[in-house]
């Protein structure tokens, strides 16, 4: 769970940064993907308990809410980036996966 917490903190820091680097979409996609893998690993454990499962679900909902909250800001900043078409495509992909 410590790895999951670290990934969530990194995602939050990335989302709440004052400015986004040109590689923001790749950074966000990589962190979300790593978090998804970590969630799958946690949920795939044979000794998974209900409290751990509920915690992961709650944290996933909170992260999705955070991404939704920053959606307009992210979209606006990505449009201004040098790779706007690619950036928006990656962002859209992240939104659809919801992980």
Jmol script that loads the backbone (N, CA, C; Angstrom):
load data "model"
ATOM      1  N   UNK A   1       0.828  -1.198   0.000  1.00  0.00           N
ATOM      2  CA  UNK A   1       0.000   0.000   0.000  1.00  0.00           C
ATOM      3  C   UNK A   1       0.870   1.259   0.000  1.00  0.00           C
ATOM      4  N   UNK A   2       2.086   1.135   0.494  1.00  0.00           N
ATOM      5  CA  UNK A   2       2.986   2.295   0.518  1.00  0.00           C
ATOM      6  C   UNK A   2       3.299   2.768  -0.902  1.00  0.00           C
ATOM      7  N   UNK A   3       3.520   1.813  -1.804  1.00  0.00           N
ATOM      8  CA  UNK A   3       3.786   2.146  -3.210  1.00  0.00           C
ATOM      9  C   UNK A   3       2.587   2.870  -3.813  1.00  0.00           C
ATOM     10  N   UNK A   4       1.397   2.411  -3.488  1.00  0.00           N
ATOM     11  CA  UNK A   4       0.174   3.032  -3.988  1.00  0.00           C
ATOM     12  C   UNK A   4       0.080   4.474  -3.486  1.00  0.00           C
ATOM     13  N   UNK A   5       0.370   4.676  -2.233  1.00  0.00           N
ATOM     14  CA  UNK A   5       0.338   6.017  -1.643  1.00  0.00           C
ATOM     15  C   UNK A   5       1.336   6.936  -2.333  1.00  0.00           C
ATOM     16  N   UNK A   6       2.542   6.436  -2.573  1.00  0.00           N
ATOM     17  CA  UNK A   6       3.561   7.247  -3.244  1.00  0.00           C
ATOM     18  C   UNK A   6       3.119   7.630  -4.653  1.00  0.00           C
ATOM     19  N   UNK A   7       2.559   6.699  -5.389  1.00  0.00           N
ATOM     20  CA  UNK A   7       2.097   6.986  -6.748  1.00  0.00           C
ATOM     21  C   UNK A   7       0.977   8.023  -6.729  1.00  0.00           C
ATOM     22  N   UNK A   8       0.066   7.880  -5.795  1.00  0.00           N
ATOM     23  CA  UNK A   8      -1.039   8.841  -5.697  1.00  0.00           C
ATOM     24  C   UNK A   8      -0.522  10.237  -5.360  1.00  0.00           C
ATOM     25  N   UNK A   9       0.470  10.318  -4.499  1.00  0.00           N
ATOM     26  CA  UNK A   9       1.063  11.612  -4.166  1.00  0.00           C
ATOM     27  C   UNK A   9       1.746  12.227  -5.379  1.00  0.00           C
ATOM     28  N   UNK A  10       2.441  11.409  -6.156  1.00  0.00           N
ATOM     29  CA  UNK A  10       3.108  11.907  -7.356  1.00  0.00           C
ATOM     30  C   UNK A  10       2.084  12.406  -8.375  1.00  0.00           C
ATOM     31  N   UNK A  11       0.995  11.676  -8.536  1.00  0.00           N
ATOM     32  CA  UNK A  11      -0.062  12.099  -9.465  1.00  0.00           C
ATOM     33  C   UNK A  11      -0.651  13.430  -9.005  1.00  0.00           C
ATOM     34  N   UNK A  12      -0.929  13.536  -7.716  1.00  0.00           N
ATOM     35  CA  UNK A  12      -1.502  14.773  -7.181  1.00  0.00           C
ATOM     36  C   UNK A  12      -0.551  15.945  -7.371  1.00  0.00           C
ATOM     37  N   UNK A  13       0.729  15.734  -7.099  1.00  0.00           N
ATOM     38  CA  UNK A  13       1.712  16.798  -7.290  1.00  0.00           C
ATOM     39  C   UNK A  13       1.783  17.222  -8.750  1.00  0.00           C
ATOM     40  N   UNK A  14       1.730  16.258  -9.637  1.00  0.00           N
ATOM     41  CA  UNK A  14       1.776  16.546 -11.066  1.00  0.00           C
ATOM     42  C   UNK A  14       0.548  17.359 -11.487  1.00  0.00           C
ATOM     43  N   UNK A  15      -0.618  16.949 -11.012  1.00  0.00           N
ATOM     44  CA  UNK A  15      -1.856  17.637 -11.383  1.00  0.00           C
ATOM     45  C   UNK A  15      -1.937  19.050 -10.826  1.00  0.00           C
ATOM     46  N   UNK A  16      -1.401  19.256  -9.652  1.00  0.00           N
ATOM     47  CA  UNK A  16      -1.543  20.554  -8.986  1.00  0.00           C
ATOM     48  C   UNK A  16      -0.366  21.487  -9.224  1.00  0.00           C
ATOM     49  N   UNK A  17       0.559  21.081 -10.084  1.00  0.00           N
ATOM     50  CA  UNK A  17       1.708  21.937 -10.397  1.00  0.00           C
ATOM     51  C   UNK A  17       1.224  23.219 -11.069  1.00  0.00           C
ATOM     52  N   UNK A  18       1.952  24.304 -10.851  1.00  0.00           N
ATOM     53  CA  UNK A  18       1.585  25.582 -11.453  1.00  0.00           C
ATOM     54  C   UNK A  18       1.675  25.552 -12.976  1.00  0.00           C
ATOM     55  N   UNK A  19       2.647  24.837 -13.486  1.00  0.00           N
ATOM     56  CA  UNK A  19       2.837  24.726 -14.933  1.00  0.00           C
ATOM     57  C   UNK A  19       3.064  23.266 -15.275  1.00  0.00           C
ATOM     58  N   UNK A  20       2.651  22.874 -16.467  1.00  0.00           N
ATOM     59  CA  UNK A  20       2.871  21.511 -16.937  1.00  0.00           C
ATOM     60  C   UNK A  20       3.994  21.524 -17.967  1.00  0.00           C
ATOM     61  N   UNK A  21       4.930  20.600 -17.829  1.00  0.00           N
ATOM     62  CA  UNK A  21       5.984  20.433 -18.821  1.00  0.00           C
ATOM     63  C   UNK A  21       5.399  19.828 -20.086  1.00  0.00           C
ATOM     64  N   UNK A  22       6.153  19.895 -21.175  1.00  0.00           N
ATOM     65  CA  UNK A  22       5.688  19.312 -22.432  1.00  0.00           C
ATOM     66  C   UNK A  22       5.455  17.806 -22.307  1.00  0.00           C
ATOM     67  N   UNK A  23       6.179  17.162 -21.385  1.00  0.00           N
ATOM     68  CA  UNK A  23       6.009  15.718 -21.226  1.00  0.00           C
ATOM     69  C   UNK A  23       4.965  15.372 -20.160  1.00  0.00           C
ATOM     70  N   UNK A  24       4.159  16.356 -19.767  1.00  0.00           N
ATOM     71  CA  UNK A  24       3.108  16.135 -18.774  1.00  0.00           C
ATOM     72  C   UNK A  24       2.208  14.950 -19.132  1.00  0.00           C
ATOM     73  N   UNK A  25       1.709  14.881 -20.381  1.00  0.00           N
ATOM     74  CA  UNK A  25       0.811  13.758 -20.696  1.00  0.00           C
ATOM     75  C   UNK A  25       1.468  12.401 -20.480  1.00  0.00           C
ATOM     76  N   UNK A  26       2.722  12.270 -20.885  1.00  0.00           N
ATOM     77  CA  UNK A  26       3.418  11.000 -20.702  1.00  0.00           C
ATOM     78  C   UNK A  26       3.649  10.717 -19.221  1.00  0.00           C
ATOM     79  N   UNK A  27       3.999  11.759 -18.470  1.00  0.00           N
ATOM     80  CA  UNK A  27       4.205  11.574 -17.029  1.00  0.00           C
ATOM     81  C   UNK A  27       2.912  11.109 -16.368  1.00  0.00           C
ATOM     82  N   UNK A  28       1.816  11.787 -16.689  1.00  0.00           N
ATOM     83  CA  UNK A  28       0.526  11.426 -16.089  1.00  0.00           C
ATOM     84  C   UNK A  28       0.113  10.023 -16.501  1.00  0.00           C
ATOM     85  N   UNK A  29       0.254   9.719 -17.777  1.00  0.00           N
ATOM     86  CA  UNK A  29      -0.114   8.394 -18.263  1.00  0.00           C
ATOM     87  C   UNK A  29       0.728   7.314 -17.581  1.00  0.00           C
ATOM     88  N   UNK A  30       2.027   7.559 -17.448  1.00  0.00           N
ATOM     89  CA  UNK A  30       2.911   6.581 -16.801  1.00  0.00           C
ATOM     90  C   UNK A  30       2.535   6.365 -15.340  1.00  0.00           C
ATOM     91  N   UNK A  31       2.287   7.456 -14.614  1.00  0.00           N
ATOM     92  CA  UNK A  31       1.931   7.329 -13.201  1.00  0.00           C
ATOM     93  C   UNK A  31       0.583   6.626 -13.023  1.00  0.00           C
ATOM     94  N   UNK A  32      -0.384   6.965 -13.858  1.00  0.00           N
ATOM     95  CA  UNK A  32      -1.699   6.319 -13.768  1.00  0.00           C
ATOM     96  C   UNK A  32      -1.576   4.837 -14.108  1.00  0.00           C
ATOM     97  N   UNK A  33      -0.755   4.531 -15.102  1.00  0.00           N
ATOM     98  CA  UNK A  33      -0.544   3.132 -15.482  1.00  0.00           C
ATOM     99  C   UNK A  33       0.140   2.354 -14.357  1.00  0.00           C
ATOM    100  N   UNK A  34       1.158   2.942 -13.751  1.00  0.00           N
ATOM    101  CA  UNK A  34       1.840   2.292 -12.626  1.00  0.00           C
ATOM    102  C   UNK A  34       0.885   2.084 -11.459  1.00  0.00           C
ATOM    103  N   UNK A  35       0.023   3.073 -11.206  1.00  0.00           N
ATOM    104  CA  UNK A  35      -0.951   2.948 -10.129  1.00  0.00           C
ATOM    105  C   UNK A  35      -1.931   1.820 -10.437  1.00  0.00           C
ATOM    106  N   UNK A  36      -2.365   1.746 -11.690  1.00  0.00           N
ATOM    107  CA  UNK A  36      -3.284   0.678 -12.100  1.00  0.00           C
ATOM    108  C   UNK A  36      -2.648  -0.694 -11.863  1.00  0.00           C
ATOM    109  N   UNK A  37      -1.388  -0.838 -12.225  1.00  0.00           N
ATOM    110  CA  UNK A  37      -0.680  -2.104 -12.011  1.00  0.00           C
ATOM    111  C   UNK A  37      -0.592  -2.429 -10.525  1.00  0.00           C
ATOM    112  N   UNK A  38      -0.320  -1.418  -9.723  1.00  0.00           N
ATOM    113  CA  UNK A  38      -0.224  -1.616  -8.272  1.00  0.00           C
ATOM    114  C   UNK A  38      -1.580  -2.048  -7.707  1.00  0.00           C
ATOM    115  N   UNK A  39      -2.646  -1.428  -8.169  1.00  0.00           N
ATOM    116  CA  UNK A  39      -3.999  -1.788  -7.719  1.00  0.00           C
ATOM    117  C   UNK A  39      -4.299  -3.239  -8.090  1.00  0.00           C
ATOM    118  N   UNK A  40      -3.970  -3.620  -9.325  1.00  0.00           N
ATOM    119  CA  UNK A  40      -4.201  -5.007  -9.745  1.00  0.00           C
ATOM    120  C   UNK A  40      -3.420  -5.979  -8.867  1.00  0.00           C
ATOM    121  N   UNK A  41      -2.200  -5.613  -8.517  1.00  0.00           N
ATOM    122  CA  UNK A  41      -1.379  -6.475  -7.669  1.00  0.00           C
ATOM    123  C   UNK A  41      -2.002  -6.607  -6.273  1.00  0.00           C
ATOM    124  N   UNK A  42      -2.444  -5.490  -5.720  1.00  0.00           N
ATOM    125  CA  UNK A  42      -3.056  -5.514  -4.384  1.00  0.00           C
ATOM    126  C   UNK A  42      -4.342  -6.344  -4.405  1.00  0.00           C
ATOM    127  N   UNK A  43      -5.183  -6.099  -5.400  1.00  0.00           N
ATOM    128  CA  UNK A  43      -6.465  -6.797  -5.464  1.00  0.00           C
ATOM    129  C   UNK A  43      -6.310  -8.266  -5.834  1.00  0.00           C
ATOM    130  N   UNK A  44      -5.174  -8.640  -6.391  1.00  0.00           N
ATOM    131  CA  UNK A  44      -4.932 -10.023  -6.772  1.00  0.00           C
ATOM    132  C   UNK A  44      -4.314 -10.867  -5.671  1.00  0.00           C
ATOM    133  N   UNK A  45      -4.050 -10.262  -4.526  1.00  0.00           N
ATOM    134  CA  UNK A  45      -3.445 -10.998  -3.419  1.00  0.00           C
ATOM    135  C   UNK A  45      -4.451 -12.000  -2.850  1.00  0.00           C
ATOM    136  N   UNK A  46      -3.989 -13.225  -2.583  1.00  0.00           N
ATOM    137  CA  UNK A  46      -4.904 -14.246  -2.054  1.00  0.00           C
ATOM    138  C   UNK A  46      -5.429 -13.924  -0.646  1.00  0.00           C
ATOM    139  N   UNK A  47      -4.679 -13.127   0.100  1.00  0.00           N
ATOM    140  CA  UNK A  47      -5.097 -12.793   1.470  1.00  0.00           C
ATOM    141  C   UNK A  47      -5.755 -11.415   1.543  1.00  0.00           C
ATOM    142  N   UNK A  48      -6.342 -10.959   0.440  1.00  0.00           N
ATOM    143  CA  UNK A  48      -7.002  -9.654   0.377  1.00  0.00           C
ATOM    144  C   UNK A  48      -8.157  -9.609   1.378  1.00  0.00           C
ATOM    145  N   UNK A  49      -8.177  -8.550   2.167  1.00  0.00           N
ATOM    146  CA  UNK A  49      -9.260  -8.382   3.144  1.00  0.00           C
ATOM    147  C   UNK A  49     -10.246  -7.333   2.632  1.00  0.00           C
ATOM    148  N   UNK A  50     -11.436  -7.381   3.164  1.00  0.00           N
ATOM    149  CA  UNK A  50     -12.467  -6.423   2.757  1.00  0.00           C
ATOM    150  C   UNK A  50     -12.053  -4.980   3.056  1.00  0.00           C
ATOM    151  N   UNK A  51     -11.459  -4.689   4.219  1.00  0.00           N
ATOM    152  CA  UNK A  51     -11.037  -3.308   4.487  1.00  0.00           C
ATOM    153  C   UNK A  51      -9.999  -2.800   3.466  1.00  0.00           C
ATOM    154  N   UNK A  52      -9.078  -3.660   3.053  1.00  0.00           N
ATOM    155  CA  UNK A  52      -8.086  -3.254   2.055  1.00  0.00           C
ATOM    156  C   UNK A  52      -8.777  -3.004   0.720  1.00  0.00           C
ATOM    157  N   UNK A  53      -9.671  -3.896   0.334  1.00  0.00           N
ATOM    158  CA  UNK A  53     -10.418  -3.723  -0.910  1.00  0.00           C
ATOM    159  C   UNK A  53     -11.198  -2.406  -0.887  1.00  0.00           C
ATOM    160  N   UNK A  54     -11.919  -2.162   0.198  1.00  0.00           N
ATOM    161  CA  UNK A  54     -12.703  -0.932   0.326  1.00  0.00           C
ATOM    162  C   UNK A  54     -11.810   0.306   0.272  1.00  0.00           C
ATOM    163  N   UNK A  55     -10.629   0.234   0.887  1.00  0.00           N
ATOM    164  CA  UNK A  55      -9.683   1.349   0.877  1.00  0.00           C
ATOM    165  C   UNK A  55      -9.212   1.646  -0.548  1.00  0.00           C
ATOM    166  N   UNK A  56      -8.884   0.606  -1.293  1.00  0.00           N
ATOM    167  CA  UNK A  56      -8.424   0.781  -2.674  1.00  0.00           C
ATOM    168  C   UNK A  56      -9.541   1.396  -3.526  1.00  0.00           C
ATOM    169  N   UNK A  57     -10.757   0.932  -3.352  1.00  0.00           N
ATOM    170  CA  UNK A  57     -11.889   1.475  -4.106  1.00  0.00           C
ATOM    171  C   UNK A  57     -12.097   2.951  -3.760  1.00  0.00           C
ATOM    172  N   UNK A  58     -12.061   3.281  -2.487  1.00  0.00           N
ATOM    173  CA  UNK A  58     -12.234   4.667  -2.043  1.00  0.00           C
ATOM    174  C   UNK A  58     -11.135   5.564  -2.605  1.00  0.00           C
ATOM    175  N   UNK A  59      -9.903   5.070  -2.562  1.00  0.00           N
ATOM    176  CA  UNK A  59      -8.773   5.852  -3.071  1.00  0.00           C
ATOM    177  C   UNK A  59      -8.862   6.040  -4.579  1.00  0.00           C
ATOM    178  N   UNK A  60      -9.336   5.019  -5.275  1.00  0.00           N
ATOM    179  CA  UNK A  60      -9.494   5.124  -6.726  1.00  0.00           C
ATOM    180  C   UNK A  60     -10.561   6.167  -7.063  1.00  0.00           C
ATOM    181  N   UNK A  61     -11.654   6.162  -6.331  1.00  0.00           N
ATOM    182  CA  UNK A  61     -12.703   7.160  -6.545  1.00  0.00           C
ATOM    183  C   UNK A  61     -12.179   8.563  -6.254  1.00  0.00           C
ATOM    184  N   UNK A  62     -11.388   8.708  -5.208  1.00  0.00           N
ATOM    185  CA  UNK A  62     -10.829  10.018  -4.857  1.00  0.00           C
ATOM    186  C   UNK A  62      -9.881  10.516  -5.945  1.00  0.00           C
ATOM    187  N   UNK A  63      -9.073   9.613  -6.489  1.00  0.00           N
ATOM    188  CA  UNK A  63      -8.144  10.000  -7.551  1.00  0.00           C
ATOM    189  C   UNK A  63      -8.913  10.400  -8.807  1.00  0.00           C
ATOM    190  N   UNK A  64      -9.926   9.633  -9.134  1.00  0.00           N
ATOM    191  CA  UNK A  64     -10.740   9.964 -10.308  1.00  0.00           C
ATOM    192  C   UNK A  64     -11.400  11.327 -10.117  1.00  0.00           C
ATOM    193  N   UNK A  65     -11.870  11.592  -8.923  1.00  0.00           N
ATOM    194  CA  UNK A  65     -12.482  12.883  -8.609  1.00  0.00           C
ATOM    195  C   UNK A  65     -11.459  14.011  -8.748  1.00  0.00           C
ATOM    196  N   UNK A  66     -10.239  13.776  -8.288  1.00  0.00           N
ATOM    197  CA  UNK A  66      -9.179  14.779  -8.394  1.00  0.00           C
ATOM    198  C   UNK A  66      -8.881  15.082  -9.862  1.00  0.00           C
ATOM    199  N   UNK A  67      -8.806  14.036 -10.679  1.00  0.00           N
ATOM    200  CA  UNK A  67      -8.553  14.227 -12.107  1.00  0.00           C
ATOM    201  C   UNK A  67      -9.714  14.996 -12.740  1.00  0.00           C
ATOM    202  N   UNK A  68     -10.940  14.662 -12.374  1.00  0.00           N
ATOM    203  CA  UNK A  68     -12.104  15.375 -12.905  1.00  0.00           C
ATOM    204  C   UNK A  68     -12.083  16.846 -12.483  1.00  0.00           C
ATOM    205  N   UNK A  69     -11.688  17.085 -11.235  1.00  0.00           N
ATOM    206  CA  UNK A  69     -11.627  18.450 -10.707  1.00  0.00           C
ATOM    207  C   UNK A  69     -10.642  19.293 -11.511  1.00  0.00           C
ATOM    208  N   UNK A  70      -9.553  18.690 -11.928  1.00  0.00           N
ATOM    209  CA  UNK A  70      -8.519  19.406 -12.671  1.00  0.00           C
ATOM    210  C   UNK A  70      -8.685  19.286 -14.186  1.00  0.00           C
ATOM    211  N   UNK A  71      -9.775  18.662 -14.604  1.00  0.00           N
ATOM    212  CA  UNK A  71      -9.990  18.383 -16.026  1.00  0.00           C
ATOM    213  C   UNK A  71      -9.891  19.642 -16.888  1.00  0.00           C
ATOM    214  N   UNK A  72     -10.600  20.686 -16.516  1.00  0.00           N
ATOM    215  CA  UNK A  72     -10.594  21.911 -17.317  1.00  0.00           C
ATOM    216  C   UNK A  72      -9.211  22.557 -17.334  1.00  0.00           C
ATOM    217  N   UNK A  73      -8.572  22.583 -16.195  1.00  0.00           N
ATOM    218  CA  UNK A  73      -7.231  23.170 -16.115  1.00  0.00           C
ATOM    219  C   UNK A  73      -6.255  22.361 -16.963  1.00  0.00           C
ATOM    220  N   UNK A  74      -6.332  21.045 -16.830  1.00  0.00           N
ATOM    221  CA  UNK A  74      -5.444  20.167 -17.599  1.00  0.00           C
ATOM    222  C   UNK A  74      -5.671  20.373 -19.089  1.00  0.00           C
ATOM    223  N   UNK A  75      -6.923  20.353 -19.504  1.00  0.00           N
ATOM    224  CA  UNK A  75      -7.248  20.528 -20.910  1.00  0.00           C
ATOM    225  C   UNK A  75      -6.743  21.850 -21.449  1.00  0.00           C
ATOM    226  N   UNK A  76      -6.948  22.911 -20.689  1.00  0.00           N
ATOM    227  CA  UNK A  76      -6.505  24.243 -21.107  1.00  0.00           C
ATOM    228  C   UNK A  76      -4.987  24.293 -21.248  1.00  0.00           C
ATOM    229  N   UNK A  77      -4.297  23.741 -20.296  1.00  0.00           N
ATOM    230  CA  UNK A  77      -2.828  23.765 -20.343  1.00  0.00           C
ATOM    231  C   UNK A  77      -2.290  22.873 -21.459  1.00  0.00           C
ATOM    232  N   UNK A  78      -2.939  21.757 -21.694  1.00  0.00           N
ATOM    233  CA  UNK A  78      -2.472  20.861 -22.750  1.00  0.00           C
ATOM    234  C   UNK A  78      -2.688  21.458 -24.136  1.00  0.00           C
ATOM    235  N   UNK A  79      -3.769  22.200 -24.284  1.00  0.00           N
ATOM    236  CA  UNK A  79      -4.019  22.840 -25.568  1.00  0.00           C
ATOM    237  C   UNK A  79      -2.874  23.787 -25.907  1.00  0.00           C
ATOM    238  N   UNK A  80      -2.327  24.424 -24.878  1.00  0.00           N
ATOM    239  CA  UNK A  80      -1.238  25.377 -25.099  1.00  0.00           C
ATOM    240  C   UNK A  80       0.116  24.705 -25.287  1.00  0.00           C
ATOM    241  N   UNK A  81       0.210  23.435 -24.975  1.00  0.00           N
ATOM    242  CA  UNK A  81       1.502  22.761 -25.091  1.00  0.00           C
ATOM    243  C   UNK A  81       1.879  22.555 -26.553  1.00  0.00           C
ATOM    244  N   UNK A  82       3.130  22.312 -26.790  1.00  0.00           N
ATOM    245  CA  UNK A  82       3.646  22.132 -28.143  1.00  0.00           C
ATOM    246  C   UNK A  82       3.058  20.907 -28.816  1.00  0.00           C
ATOM    247  N   UNK A  83       2.698  19.927 -28.037  1.00  0.00           N
ATOM    248  CA  UNK A  83       2.181  18.668 -28.574  1.00  0.00           C
ATOM    249  C   UNK A  83       0.692  18.548 -28.302  1.00  0.00           C
ATOM    250  N   UNK A  84      -0.035  19.596 -28.578  1.00  0.00           N
ATOM    251  CA  UNK A  84      -1.425  19.640 -28.129  1.00  0.00           C
ATOM    252  C   UNK A  84      -2.280  18.486 -28.661  1.00  0.00           C
ATOM    253  N   UNK A  85      -2.172  18.138 -29.908  1.00  0.00           N
ATOM    254  CA  UNK A  85      -3.013  17.053 -30.427  1.00  0.00           C
ATOM    255  C   UNK A  85      -2.677  15.732 -29.745  1.00  0.00           C
ATOM    256  N   UNK A  86      -1.390  15.429 -29.640  1.00  0.00           N
ATOM    257  CA  UNK A  86      -0.972  14.186 -28.994  1.00  0.00           C
ATOM    258  C   UNK A  86      -1.345  14.230 -27.511  1.00  0.00           C
ATOM    259  N   UNK A  87      -1.144  15.367 -26.892  1.00  0.00           N
ATOM    260  CA  UNK A  87      -1.435  15.516 -25.472  1.00  0.00           C
ATOM    261  C   UNK A  87      -2.908  15.284 -25.188  1.00  0.00           C
ATOM    262  N   UNK A  88      -3.761  15.889 -25.984  1.00  0.00           N
ATOM    263  CA  UNK A  88      -5.193  15.731 -25.771  1.00  0.00           C
ATOM    264  C   UNK A  88      -5.637  14.296 -26.017  1.00  0.00           C
ATOM    265  N   UNK A  89      -5.003  13.652 -26.982  1.00  0.00           N
ATOM    266  CA  UNK A  89      -5.316  12.256 -27.260  1.00  0.00           C
ATOM    267  C   UNK A  89      -4.959  11.379 -26.062  1.00  0.00           C
ATOM    268  N   UNK A  90      -3.783  11.590 -25.493  1.00  0.00           N
ATOM    269  CA  UNK A  90      -3.356  10.815 -24.327  1.00  0.00           C
ATOM    270  C   UNK A  90      -4.258  11.108 -23.131  1.00  0.00           C
ATOM    271  N   UNK A  91      -4.592  12.378 -22.945  1.00  0.00           N
ATOM    272  CA  UNK A  91      -5.463  12.764 -21.832  1.00  0.00           C
ATOM    273  C   UNK A  91      -6.823  12.088 -21.976  1.00  0.00           C
ATOM    274  N   UNK A  92      -7.347  12.102 -23.200  1.00  0.00           N
ATOM    275  CA  UNK A  92      -8.633  11.459 -23.457  1.00  0.00           C
ATOM    276  C   UNK A  92      -8.567   9.974 -23.144  1.00  0.00           C
ATOM    277  N   UNK A  93      -7.460   9.344 -23.502  1.00  0.00           N
ATOM    278  CA  UNK A  93      -7.263   7.934 -23.236  1.00  0.00           C
ATOM    279  C   UNK A  93      -7.253   7.673 -21.717  1.00  0.00           C
ATOM    280  N   UNK A  94      -6.590   8.527 -20.970  1.00  0.00           N
ATOM    281  CA  UNK A  94      -6.533   8.379 -19.516  1.00  0.00           C
ATOM    282  C   UNK A  94      -7.933   8.533 -18.933  1.00  0.00           C
ATOM    283  N   UNK A  95      -8.684   9.505 -19.428  1.00  0.00           N
ATOM    284  CA  UNK A  95     -10.042   9.739 -18.932  1.00  0.00           C
ATOM    285  C   UNK A  95     -10.933   8.531 -19.178  1.00  0.00           C
ATOM    286  N   UNK A  96     -10.794   7.902 -20.359  1.00  0.00           N
ATOM    287  CA  UNK A  96     -11.636   6.767 -20.699  1.00  0.00           C
ATOM    288  C   UNK A  96     -11.317   5.557 -19.819  1.00  0.00           C
ATOM    289  N   UNK A  97     -10.041   5.377 -19.486  1.00  0.00           N
ATOM    290  CA  UNK A  97      -9.648   4.222 -18.677  1.00  0.00           C
ATOM    291  C   UNK A  97     -10.056   4.402 -17.226  1.00  0.00           C
ATOM    292  N   UNK A  98     -10.054   5.634 -16.738  1.00  0.00           N
ATOM    293  CA  UNK A  98     -10.522   5.925 -15.391  1.00  0.00           C
ATOM    294  C   UNK A  98      -9.761   5.228 -14.289  1.00  0.00           C
ATOM    295  N   UNK A  99      -8.543   4.828 -14.548  1.00  0.00           N
ATOM    296  CA  UNK A  99      -7.755   4.150 -13.523  1.00  0.00           C
ATOM    297  C   UNK A  99      -6.891   5.122 -12.787  1.00  0.00           C
TER     298      UNK A  99
END
end "model"
wireframe off; spacefill off
backbone 0.3
color backbone group
